[in-house]
Amino acid sequence: MKAKTFENLIRKVVREEIDYALRREIKTLKEDLRDELKPTIVEHTERQVEVPEEAKSSLREKIMGTQPIKKQNYTSNSSLNDLLNETAQGDTNTQTTMASANDPFKSGGILPTDTMPSSMQNVVNRDYRGLMKAIDKKKGK
């Protein structure tokens, strides 16, 4: 074999080996890069703690009081009546008064103004009759 042919053959073999090695390395680098960029999903589990019955009942007593709530008969429908009684048991304000149909905005109670700021007292205690008359006059009533 001539030296020139032998040199070209060695160059060709080296070139093929370098191409093969580079392809293999590039492939592994791409796989590593894909693995690094892949989002990892981590699941968190919540741990539930059992609350003892004594704690539940004591908290209920603190909020609702110790006196039992008597069932009232609101309607003749037993299902609706049970639901209304359950709703009534959840209310901490047991001294509520129903609004009358004639004056639904009247609370029936006296609004304590001694703890309010003076600007709020002026708003609450103001006589609005003149303003309401002017509104009625403007509406044409």
DANOR-V339613 format. One record per residue. N is the residue number from 0. RES is the residue in three letters. BURIAL is + if it has 9 or more other C-alpha atoms within 8 Angstrom, else -. Layout:
n=N res=RES burial=BURIAL
n=N res=RES burial=BURIAL
This chain:
n=0 res=MET burial=-
n=1 res=LYS burial=-
n=2 res=ALA burial=-
n=3 res=LYS burial=-
n=4 res=THR burial=-
n=5 res=PHE burial=+
n=6 res=GLU burial=-
n=7 res=ASN burial=-
n=8 res=LEU burial=-
n=9 res=ILE burial=-
n=10 res=ARG burial=-
n=11 res=LYS burial=-
n=12 res=VAL burial=-
n=13 res=VAL burial=-
n=14 res=ARG burial=-
n=15 res=GLU burial=-
n=16 res=GLU burial=-
n=17 res=ILE burial=-
n=18 res=ASP burial=-
n=19 res=TYR burial=-
n=20 res=ALA burial=-
n=21 res=LEU burial=-
n=22 res=ARG burial=-
n=23 res=ARG burial=-
n=24 res=GLU burial=-
n=25 res=ILE burial=-
n=26 res=LYS burial=-
n=27 res=THR burial=-
n=28 res=LEU burial=-
n=29 res=LYS burial=-
n=30 res=GLU burial=-
n=31 res=ASP burial=-
n=32 res=LEU burial=-
n=33 res=ARG burial=-
n=34 res=ASP burial=-
n=35 res=GLU burial=-
n=36 res=LEU burial=-
n=37 res=LYS burial=-
n=38 res=PRO burial=-
n=39 res=THR burial=-
n=40 res=ILE burial=-
n=41 res=VAL burial=-
n=42 res=GLU burial=-
n=43 res=HIS burial=-
n=44 res=THR burial=-
n=45 res=GLU burial=-
n=46 res=ARG burial=-
n=47 res=GLN burial=-
n=48 res=VAL burial=-
n=49 res=GLU burial=-
n=50 res=VAL burial=-
n=51 res=PRO burial=-
n=52 res=GLU burial=-
n=53 res=GLU burial=-
n=54 res=ALA burial=-
n=55 res=LYS burial=+
n=56 res=SER burial=-
n=57 res=SER burial=-
n=58 res=LEU burial=-
n=59 res=ARG burial=+
n=60 res=GLU burial=+
n=61 res=LYS burial=-
n=62 res=ILE burial=-
n=63 res=MET burial=+
n=64 res=GLY burial=-
n=65 res=THR burial=-
n=66 res=GLN burial=-
n=67 res=PRO burial=-
n=68 res=ILE burial=-
n=69 res=LYS burial=-
n=70 res=LYS burial=-
n=71 res=GLN burial=-
n=72 res=ASN burial=-
n=73 res=TYR burial=-
n=74 res=THR burial=-
n=75 res=SER burial=-
n=76 res=ASN burial=-
n=77 res=SER burial=-
n=78 res=SER burial=-
n=79 res=LEU burial=-
n=80 res=ASN burial=+
n=81 res=ASP burial=-
n=82 res=LEU burial=-
n=83 res=LEU burial=+
n=84 res=ASN burial=+
n=85 res=GLU burial=-
n=86 res=THR burial=-
n=87 res=ALA burial=-
n=88 res=GLN burial=-
n=89 res=GLY burial=-
n=90 res=ASP burial=-
n=91 res=THR burial=-
n=92 res=ASN burial=-
n=93 res=THR burial=-
n=94 res=GLN burial=-
n=95 res=THR burial=-
n=96 res=THR burial=-
n=97 res=MET burial=-
n=98 res=ALA burial=+
n=99 res=SER burial=-
n=100 res=ALA burial=-
n=101 res=ASN burial=-
n=102 res=ASP burial=-
n=103 res=PRO burial=-
n=104 res=PHE burial=-
n=105 res=LYS burial=-
n=106 res=SER burial=-
n=107 res=GLY burial=-
n=108 res=GLY burial=-
n=109 res=ILE burial=-
n=110 res=LEU burial=-
n=111 res=PRO burial=-
n=112 res=THR burial=-
n=113 res=ASP burial=-
n=114 res=THR burial=-
n=115 res=MET burial=-
n=116 res=PRO burial=-
n=117 res=SER burial=-
n=118 res=SER burial=-
n=119 res=MET burial=-
n=120 res=GLN burial=+
n=121 res=ASN burial=-
n=122 res=VAL burial=-
n=123 res=VAL burial=-
n=124 res=ASN burial=-
n=125 res=ARG burial=-
n=126 res=ASP burial=-
n=127 res=TYR burial=-
n=128 res=ARG burial=-
n=129 res=GLY burial=-
n=130 res=LEU burial=-
n=131 res=MET burial=-
n=132 res=LYS burial=-
n=133 res=ALA burial=-
n=134 res=ILE burial=-
n=135 res=ASP burial=+
n=136 res=LYS burial=-
n=137 res=LYS burial=-
n=138 res=LYS burial=-
n=139 res=GLY burial=-
n=140 res=LYS burial=-
